[in-house]
Structures are given as structure tokens and as C-alpha cells.
Amino acid sequence: MAGSHSASLNWQSKILKKEYQNWLSVGHALSLMLDGLRPYIEEEMKIFHQRLLAILTPVPPCICFNPTKHNKTCAWSNYLIGCHRAGRPKWHQSDPTKWRDINFGYWEIAKLFMADLGASKVVVVDASTTDCTGLINLISWCSHFQLQPHLINAVRETRNTKWGHAPRQELTDCQKSSALNAIRNLLQDPELVADADAQKALHEINCMEKELDVRSVERKILDDFQLAVCNQLGEFTEEMQRMKRMQKRSLKLEKQVNRFETL
């Protein structure tokens, strides 16, 4: 029973802990940021794809024998290499037979600019089915996107290092503030200042932070209350143990009296 009570207090303490709440806040802010960026990324990839079709329609489609290692004579692969800021498209996770498809080709090409997708490459078909890492890599490595690189890198570091690899899923107030600033800065890039979805996400993140500042006061009250309850439970337990000891002494004394009376 005592073990169950202790476990209950442990998970409640974890949920109420400020550093854990900070970690949750950054995770939610990343989710809001993606909601704001997805429509922009989706539309820009379609524009990029239309441009590719206009430029490369006169040339033969890619028919490279090995789709994971394209020939230098392939006009499509040569052009796409030039569109990759590092010159290293991920050929193995993109189907070149779909590059010219007017409905699905845009995201098949988008996969060339993402980190390894593994088995999920089959289900990654648009911005809504692509995770944070994939989208950040896309806007970072595809030269069509003109977002400032240092702002993208700051969000990547926030997602991959500060938040994603937090060993105890906890962040200090300073770490939370730094992460939220990185997210806000990207949403305020000149390319996005006129984008309604990006600005809506920015507004929601600002509202969330103000709300959490109020909640932090509530959390402090709950922490103090929990501590007071734990202290009272400890005092109650000690009192119960003291009463049991007194009861044992009383029974012992009663037996001694009864023994004396029978003499």
C-alpha cells in the first residue's frame, strides 16, 4: 500500500515539475510551428515542381538503370543535384518514375532533400505526413526555399538537441526561453511575415507562453499544497505508529494487572 502511494506521488510530482512543463511547452510550440509552416512548404514545393516541369519537360524522363545512383548524362538528376545545397540528393528514397507526375511528383522530389526516411518513405506523401525533421531538412537543403539558414539551424538544434534529446524530458526556464525564441524567429523570417498560417502559429505560441506564465503560479500553489499534504501524511503516520505503541503498552499493562489480581 505504501509503495502504491509512493508511486502515485512520484508521477504526480513529475507532471507538476516546472522543468517537465517547460519541456512539454516547447514540444507544443514545435507542433504549432509545423501547423503554420506546412501550408507554406506544401505550396512552395508545388511551385518548385511546376518550375522543374517547365524547364525539364523538353528532355527525356529519368531512365537511369540504378535509381539510387543516377547517371551524369541524366538531365533530371543533374538539375536536381544543382538544387541541393550540399549536392547530395537522397536518391534511394525517391521514385524517379513519379517525378513528372503532376499530382504526386512534387513530394517525391521533396524526399530528395530529407534525411533518411527508412520504411516511412512509402507513407510520406505530402507535408501533412512529414515529420518535423523531414520538413526542416527540406527547407534547409532545397535551394528553392529562401528562409534564412541560421534561423532554420537554430530550430533544428532546438528540435534535435535541446528538446528531442533531453535525457529526463526536462528543460530549464532559460532553455525553454531560448527554444521558443528560435521557433518565433523562424516564423518571423521575411519570407513568412505575410504568410497567414505562419503568423497564426506565431500568435498561438505567444498566447501559449502568456498562459503558461499564469499557470506557473498555479503550479507553485499546487506544489506547496502537495508538500503540505505529504508532510501531514507523514505526521499522521507517525501519530498512528505512536498510538499503536501505546496500545501495545496498555494491553501489556492490563495483562500484568489481571495476573496480579488472580494471585
N, C-alpha and C positions, 0 to 999 in steps of 0.2 A: 504493500500500500504506500509505504514511504517512497519507494522507488518510482512509483507511478506519479506521485505528487511532485517529486523532484524533476522528472522528465517533462511534466506539464509546465513547470516554471521555466525550464530551460528553453523550450520552443517559444514560450511567450516572451521571455527576455530577448530572444533573438529577433523576433518580429518588432519589438518595441525599441530595439537598439538603434540609436541615431545613425551609426555608420552603415548599418544594413539598409535603413530607409534611404540613405544617400545613394547607395548602390542601385536600389530599385528606381529611384528618381532618374538617374542617368539612363538606365535601361528604357524607361518610358519615354524620355526625351529623344533617344535614338529612334524609337519606334515612330514617334510623331514626326521626326525629321524625314524618315523614309516615306511616310504618308505624303509629306509635302514635296519630296523630290521625285517620286515615281512618275507622276503625270508628265513632268518636265523631261525626265530621261526617256520615257516612252516616246514622246512626241519628237524629241531631238534625234532619236535613233531612226525613226521613220523618215525624217528629213534627210538624214545621212544616207539611208538606204536608197532613197529616191535619187540622190545625187550620184551614188555609185551606179545605179541602173542607167542614168543618163550618160555617164561617162563610158561605161563598160559594155553597154548593150551591143555596140557595133562589133565587139570582139567575141570570139568563141567562149562558151561557158567553161568553167574549170573542169577538166577531164584528167587531172593528174592521177597516175596509176596508184600512187601511195598518198592517200588524203592526209596522212599525218606528217608528210614531208614533201611539200609542193615543189614542182619543177621551176627553175628560174625563167623558163620560157612562158609560164602561165601568167597572162596579163592580170587576172583577178588576184592571184596570190601576191604578185609583185606590188600591186597597188595597195593591197591591204597591209602588207609589210610596212609600206611608207606611212600608213595611217596609225600604226602602233608606235607610240613614243619610244619604246625600247626596241622596236624592230623584231619582236619575238611573239607573234600571234600564237595562241594555243590551238593549233590545227587539230589535235586529236579529239577535241570536244565540240567540233562544229562540222556539220554535214554540208560539203560544198555543193551538193546537188540541190540544196534548198536556197542557196544564196540569191538566186534570181526570182524566187517566189515572192509575188507582190504582197502576200498575206503573212507569211512566216519568215521570209528571208531576213528581215531587219534584225530579229532577235537571234537567229542562227549566226549572224555576223557579230552580234554583240558578245556572244560567248567567246569569241577570239580574244577579247580584251579582259577576260576574267581570270581569276586564279583557278586552279584545278577544281572542277565541279564533281569529279568522280561519277558515281552512278546517277547522281541527281541531274546530270546534263540532259537526261531524257525528259524530265518534268519541268525544267527551266525553259519556259516558252515566251515569257514576257516580263515586264518589270514587276508585276504583282507576284510572280512565282520565283523571283530572285531575291536572295537574302542581302543583308547589309554589306557583307564583304564583297559579294559579286558586283553590286551597284557601285560601290566606292572604287573598286578596281576599274570598272568600265569608264567612269567619268575621269579617272586618273590617267589611263593609258590610251584611250581613244582621242586622237588629235582633233576630232570634230568638236569636242567639248572644250569650252574656253574658260571654265572655272579656274580660279587661282590655285596653283598646285600646293602652295603652303597651307591653304585652308583645308584642302582635301586631305593632305598628310596629317594635319592636326586631328581631324575626325578619325582617320584610320588608326592613329596611335591611341586615341581615346577608346575606340571600339575594341581593338585587338589587344592592347597592353593594359591600359588603366582599368578598363571595365571588364572585358572578356576574361582576363587572366588574374583578376583579383582573387587571391587564394582563399579568402574567407568570405567572399562576396560582401566586402565592406569597403567604404571609401570615407576619407576624412572630409570635413567641410571644405577644406582647400582643394582637395582632389575633385570633389563634386563641382565646385565653382569653376575650376579650370576646364572640366569636361563640358559643362553647359555652355561656357563661353566659346569653346571650339565649335560646338554644334550651331550656336547662334551666329557666329562669324561666317560659317559656310552659307547659311540661309540668307545672309545679308550681302553675299557676293554681288557685284554689279550685274552679273548675268541673271540674278534671281530677284532683284529688287522689285521688278514689275510682274513677277510671277505670283498669281493669286494663291495657288496651293502652297508654295514655299512660304509666303508671308502669313498665311493662315496657321501653318505649323509653327512659325516663329512666335506668333501671338499666343498660341496654346501653350507653348513651352514657357513663356514669360508668366502666363496666368498660373500654370502649374507650380512654378517656383514660388510665387507670392503665396499661393495656397499652402504650400509645404512649410513656408516660414511661420504661418499661423499654426499649422499642425505641430510644429516643433515645440511650441509652448504647451499644446495639449499633451504631446508625448512626454514632456518633462513632468507634467502633473501626474500622468499615468505611471511613470517611473517611480515618482515619490510615493504614490499610493501603493504600488506593488511592494516597494521596500517596507512601507509601514505594515502592510498585511503580513509579509514574511516575518517581520520582527514580532508581530503579535502572535503569529502561529508558533514561533519559537518559544515565546514566553508561555503560551498556552500549553505547549508540550511539556515544558519544564514543570509547570504547575501540576499537570496531570501525573507526572512521574513522582513529584513530591507527595501528592495525595496518595498514590499507590504505596509509597514507602510508609507513610503514616498509618495507612490502613493495615499493612502487614504488622507494624509495631503494635497497633491496637489489638489485633487478633492474637498476637503472641502474649500480650499482657493479660487478655481475657482468659486465655488457657491457663496461665500461671495462677490467676485468681481462683479459677474453678478447681484447679488441683489443690490449692491451699485450703479451700472450703471443704473438700472431701476428707481431709486429714482428721 
